[in-house]
Structure formats: structure tokens, C-alpha cells
């Protein structure tokens, strides 16, 4: 039986590599630039290399500690797809005191309506 693989990402190269699971402390290097690869998870699907906006959003998510791991229901759950969605959730986290990692995973933002 083949070993399970997971995705590792190099944001500067906009490249994704499927590699076997390793030790959590093992540092992986990008074959293109020799930079450190970020573990993205086994349910990760890379955007096209030419989609710069999607890679910026992905980089923000990965640097915030959000990964794409499979859950018991089959997928990683909601992840923001645009910088606008990331900015909205970041603003909400700052305003409400919710941790950024948790706010980024919210499908809907419960904004408070103000009387005007």
C-alpha cells in the first residue's frame, strides 16, 4: 500500500508539491528556489500559477496558520477565496476580539447593524 501524500506550498514560486507525510519537525525545501515549503494539507487544491490574486490570498491564509486538512465530512471546510473576504474577516476579528484564525474560517460574518 502506498504512503499517503500531502501538499506543500512555495508561495514565492506559486508552486505546490505532493509529498509523503513526514515528521512534523522536518523542514522541506522548494526544488525551484530552495525556500522553505509550507504544509498546506491533504485537501489542498492549488490555484493556477498565473492567478496572482489567489496566491496572495492563499499566502495570507497559510501564514495565519490556516491549512487545508480533510475532516470527517470530506473537506477542509470554508476558506476565504479573495483578499476582500480576508480583509473583511480580519476587520471583524480586530473589532470583536476574536482570534484571526477563527475569524478566517467563518463562512458568514455577524456584523452588528447600527442605527443610522
C-alpha positions in Angstrom: 0.0 0.0 0.0 1.4 3.4 -1.0 2.0 6.0 1.7 -0.4 8.9 1.9 0.7 12.2 0.5 0.0 15.8 1.5 0.6 19.2 -0.2 3.5 21.5 0.5 3.4 25.0 -1.0 6.1 27.6 -2.0 4.3 30.9 -2.2 7.1 32.9 -3.9 7.3 30.3 -6.7 3.5 29.8 -6.7 4.1 26.1 -6.7 2.6 23.1 -4.9 4.1 19.7 -4.4 2.6 16.4 -3.2 5.0 14.7 -0.8 4.7 11.8 1.6 3.9 12.7 5.2 7.0 13.3 7.2 8.0 14.2 10.7 6.3 17.4 11.9 9.7 19.0 12.6 11.1 18.0 9.2 11.8 21.1 7.1 11.1 20.7 3.4 12.8 22.8 0.6 11.4 24.0 -2.7 13.1 22.4 -5.6 12.9 25.7 -7.6 14.1 28.3 -5.2 15.4 26.2 -2.2 13.0 28.2 0.1 11.1 26.6 2.9 7.8 24.8 1.9 4.7 25.4 3.9 2.5 22.4 4.8 -0.9 23.1 3.2 -2.7 19.8 4.0 -4.1 16.8 2.1 -7.3 18.5 0.9 -5.4 21.4 -0.7 -6.0 22.3 -4.4 -3.6 24.8 -5.8 -4.8 27.8 -7.9 -3.3 28.3 -11.3 0.2 29.8 -11.2 -0.9 32.8 -13.2 -3.7 33.7 -10.7 -1.6 36.1 -8.6 -4.6 37.3 -6.5 -5.5 33.8 -5.5 -1.9 33.1 -4.5 -1.8 36.3 -2.4 -4.9 35.2 -0.5 -3.5 31.7 -0.1 -0.3 33.1 1.3 -2.2 35.2 3.9 -4.1 32.1 5.0 -1.1 29.8 5.2 0.9 32.5 7.1 -2.1 32.8 9.6 -1.8 29.1 10.3 -4.9 28.0 8.2 -4.4 24.7 6.4 -6.5 22.5 4.2 -6.8 19.2 6.1 -9.6 16.7 5.4 -12.3 16.5 8.0 -14.6 13.6 8.9 -17.2 15.1 6.4 -14.8 15.0 3.4 -13.4 18.5 3.0 -11.5 21.2 4.8 -14.5 23.5 5.3 -14.8 27.1 4.3 -11.8 29.2 3.4 -11.8 32.8 2.1 -11.1 32.9 -1.7 -10.4 36.6 -2.2 -8.4 39.3 -0.5 -11.6 41.2 0.1 -13.0 38.3 2.2 -9.7 38.1 4.1 -9.8 41.8 4.9 -13.5 41.6 6.0 -12.7 38.8 8.4 -9.5 40.5 9.7 -11.5 43.7 10.4 -14.2 41.6 12.2 -11.5 39.9 14.3 -9.9 43.2 15.3 -13.3 44.7 16.1 -14.8 41.8 18.1 -11.6 40.4 19.7 -12.0 37.0 18.0 -8.7 35.2 17.2 -7.8 35.8 13.5 -7.5 32.0 12.8 -11.1 31.5 13.9 -12.5 34.6 12.1 -10.8 33.5 8.8 -12.8 30.2 8.9 -16.2 31.9 9.3 -18.5 31.5 6.3 -20.6 34.5 7.3 -19.6 37.5 9.4 -22.2 38.5 12.0 -21.8 42.3 11.6 -23.7 44.4 14.0 -26.2 46.7 12.4 -26.0 50.3 13.6 -29.0 52.6 13.6 -28.4 55.5 11.2 
